[in-house]
Amino acid sequence: MHLKNADYIGYSTTNSGAFDMLDDEVRNNEVSYPPAHVLEACEVYIDLGTDYIERLDRAWTELKAN
């Protein structure tokens, strides 16, 4: 299933079994599967909680209303 999804949609797969079955061209595509040194330089977003989301939503709504 993971392999079919990756082939059909073009999304990257986190399933190592499916990854191993991908064509070499897809598996070696650094846009879809960045090398470790690129991933190490990335940031991960954390869940900021519902209070933050509500404040952000309220601010965005006020901005659009003006």
Residue frames as a rotation matrix with the C-alpha (Angstrom) as fourth column:
MET 1
0.566 0.825 0.000 0.00
0.825 -0.566 0.000 0.00
0.000 0.000 -1.000 0.00
HIS 2
0.466 -0.449 -0.762 2.77
0.167 -0.801 0.574 2.48
-0.869 -0.395 -0.299 0.91
LEU 3
-0.629 -0.734 0.256 4.62
0.350 0.027 0.936 1.82
-0.694 0.678 0.240 -2.32
LYS 4
-0.209 0.639 0.740 1.47
0.967 0.023 0.253 2.28
0.144 0.769 -0.623 -4.42
ASN 5
0.756 0.499 -0.425 0.71
0.593 -0.796 0.120 5.55
-0.278 -0.342 -0.897 -2.62
ALA 6
0.086 -0.820 -0.566 4.25
0.064 -0.562 0.825 6.88
-0.994 -0.107 0.004 -3.10
ASP 7
-0.725 -0.356 0.589 4.23
0.551 0.212 0.807 5.89
-0.412 0.910 0.042 -6.78
TYR 8
-0.031 0.834 0.551 0.76
0.980 -0.082 0.180 7.21
0.195 0.546 -0.815 -7.55
ILE 9
0.866 0.451 -0.217 0.71
0.497 -0.828 0.260 10.46
-0.062 -0.333 -0.941 -5.56
GLY 10
0.302 -0.843 0.445 4.43
0.331 -0.345 -0.878 11.18
0.894 0.413 0.175 -5.49
TYR 11
0.765 -0.033 0.643 4.55
-0.574 -0.488 0.658 11.74
0.292 -0.872 -0.392 -1.74
SER 12
-0.399 -0.914 -0.077 7.62
-0.664 0.346 -0.663 10.63
0.633 -0.213 -0.744 0.14
THR 13
0.635 0.575 -0.516 7.20
-0.081 0.714 0.695 7.49
0.769 -0.399 0.500 2.17
THR 14
0.083 -0.578 0.812 8.46
-0.982 -0.186 -0.033 6.88
0.170 -0.795 -0.583 5.69
ASN 15
0.832 0.261 0.490 7.93
-0.348 0.933 0.093 3.15
-0.433 -0.248 0.867 5.27
SER 16
-0.087 -0.993 -0.075 11.40
-0.738 0.013 0.675 1.64
-0.669 0.114 -0.734 4.88
GLY 17
-0.277 0.042 0.960 10.08
0.361 0.930 0.064 -1.43
-0.890 0.364 -0.273 3.06
ALA 18
0.747 0.595 0.297 8.31
0.532 -0.267 -0.804 0.71
-0.399 0.758 -0.516 0.47
PHE 19
0.651 -0.576 -0.494 11.33
-0.575 -0.799 0.174 3.03
-0.495 0.171 -0.852 0.21
ASP 20
-0.315 -0.833 0.455 13.57
-0.316 0.545 0.777 0.07
-0.895 0.101 -0.435 -0.63
MET 21
-0.123 0.357 0.926 11.23
0.724 0.671 -0.162 -0.89
-0.679 0.650 -0.341 -3.50
LEU 22
0.699 0.366 -0.614 11.15
-0.055 -0.829 -0.557 2.59
-0.713 0.423 -0.559 -5.11
ASP 23
0.777 -0.455 0.435 12.91
0.536 0.118 -0.836 3.16
0.329 0.883 0.336 -8.41
ASP 24
-0.094 -0.924 -0.371 16.49
0.987 -0.135 0.086 4.40
-0.130 -0.358 0.925 -8.01
GLU 25
-0.533 -0.089 0.841 15.57
0.457 -0.867 0.198 7.74
0.712 0.490 0.503 -9.60
VAL 26
0.473 0.787 0.395 12.86
-0.039 -0.430 0.902 8.36
0.880 -0.442 -0.173 -6.99
ARG 27
0.766 -0.189 -0.615 14.83
0.632 0.399 0.665 6.97
0.120 -0.897 0.425 -4.04
ASN 28
-0.221 -0.964 -0.147 17.83
0.964 -0.239 0.118 9.17
-0.149 -0.116 0.982 -4.89
ASN 29
0.101 0.352 0.931 15.77
0.485 -0.834 0.263 12.34
0.869 0.425 -0.255 -5.36
GLU 30
-0.714 -0.519 -0.470 17.15
0.650 -0.242 -0.720 14.74
0.261 -0.820 0.510 -2.74
VAL 31
-0.654 0.589 0.474 14.03
-0.533 -0.804 0.264 16.91
0.537 -0.079 0.840 -2.88
SER 32
0.408 0.869 -0.279 11.80
-0.440 0.455 0.774 14.03
0.800 -0.193 0.569 -1.79
TYR 33
0.870 -0.209 -0.447 14.40
0.460 0.672 0.581 12.33
0.178 -0.711 0.681 0.39
PRO 34
0.689 -0.614 0.385 16.90
-0.517 -0.789 -0.332 14.93
0.508 0.029 -0.861 1.65
PRO 35
0.014 -0.776 -0.630 20.29
0.288 0.607 -0.741 13.75
0.957 -0.171 0.232 2.91
ALA 36
0.308 0.113 -0.945 21.00
0.923 0.207 0.325 13.66
0.232 -0.972 -0.040 6.64
HIS 37
-0.680 -0.647 -0.344 23.01
0.716 -0.687 -0.123 16.92
-0.157 -0.330 0.931 6.68
VAL 38
-0.682 0.537 0.497 19.99
-0.076 -0.727 0.682 18.79
0.728 0.427 0.536 5.26
LEU 39
0.324 0.860 -0.394 17.58
0.334 0.286 0.898 17.24
0.885 -0.423 -0.194 7.77
GLU 40
-0.064 -0.436 -0.897 19.92
0.994 0.050 -0.095 18.10
0.086 -0.898 0.431 10.64
ALA 41
-0.947 -0.321 0.026 19.68
0.321 -0.947 -0.013 21.80
0.029 -0.003 1.000 9.68
CYS 42
-0.337 0.905 0.258 15.86
0.177 -0.209 0.962 21.77
0.925 0.370 -0.090 9.68
GLU 43
-0.842 0.185 0.506 13.57
-0.537 -0.375 -0.756 22.99
0.050 -0.908 0.415 12.43
VAL 44
-0.621 0.692 -0.368 10.67
0.599 0.722 0.345 21.09
0.505 -0.006 -0.863 13.93
TYR 45
-0.401 0.583 0.706 7.51
-0.541 -0.773 0.331 22.89
0.739 -0.250 0.626 14.93
ILE 46
-0.952 0.128 -0.278 6.05
0.299 0.588 -0.751 22.05
0.067 -0.798 -0.598 18.30
ASP 47
-0.018 0.999 0.032 2.40
0.765 -0.007 0.644 22.10
0.644 0.036 -0.764 19.33
LEU 48
-0.822 -0.327 0.465 1.86
0.061 -0.864 -0.500 25.58
0.566 -0.383 0.730 20.70
GLY 49
-0.773 0.552 -0.312 -1.47
0.518 0.266 -0.813 24.68
-0.366 -0.790 -0.492 22.27
THR 50
-0.055 0.884 0.464 -5.04
0.974 -0.055 0.219 25.79
0.219 0.464 -0.858 21.74
ASP 51
0.471 0.204 -0.858 -4.60
0.545 -0.832 0.101 29.11
-0.694 -0.516 -0.503 23.56
TYR 52
-0.498 -0.745 -0.444 -1.96
0.018 -0.521 0.854 30.22
-0.867 0.417 0.273 21.08
ILE 53
-0.791 0.246 0.560 -4.02
0.612 0.290 0.736 29.03
0.018 0.925 -0.380 18.11
GLU 54
0.279 0.951 -0.131 -7.08
0.958 -0.285 -0.030 30.92
-0.066 -0.117 -0.991 19.38
ARG 55
0.295 -0.243 -0.924 -5.05
0.223 -0.923 0.313 34.12
-0.929 -0.298 -0.218 19.82
LEU 56
-0.791 -0.612 0.014 -3.51
0.104 -0.113 0.988 33.73
-0.603 0.783 0.153 16.38
ASP 57
-0.460 0.717 0.525 -6.93
0.878 0.277 0.391 33.14
0.135 0.640 -0.756 14.84
ARG 58
0.507 0.659 -0.555 -8.36
0.754 -0.651 -0.083 36.20
-0.417 -0.377 -0.827 16.59
ALA 59
-0.091 -0.633 -0.769 -5.44
0.007 -0.773 0.635 38.40
-0.996 0.052 0.075 15.46
TRP 60
-0.897 -0.238 0.374 -5.72
0.334 0.192 0.923 37.15
-0.292 0.952 -0.093 11.87
THR 61
-0.060 0.965 0.256 -9.49
0.996 0.041 0.075 37.77
0.062 0.260 -0.964 11.85
GLU 62
0.511 0.195 -0.837 -8.97
0.439 -0.896 0.059 41.32
-0.739 -0.398 -0.543 13.15
LEU 63
-0.513 -0.789 -0.338 -6.28
0.008 -0.398 0.917 41.96
-0.858 0.467 0.211 10.55
LYS 64
-0.788 0.253 0.561 -8.51
0.616 0.299 0.729 40.80
0.017 0.920 -0.391 7.69
ALA 65
0.225 0.959 -0.171 -11.46
0.964 -0.245 -0.104 42.85
-0.142 -0.142 -0.980 9.01
ASN 66
0.348 -0.183 -0.920 -9.46
0.114 -0.965 0.235 46.07
-0.931 -0.186 -0.315 8.85
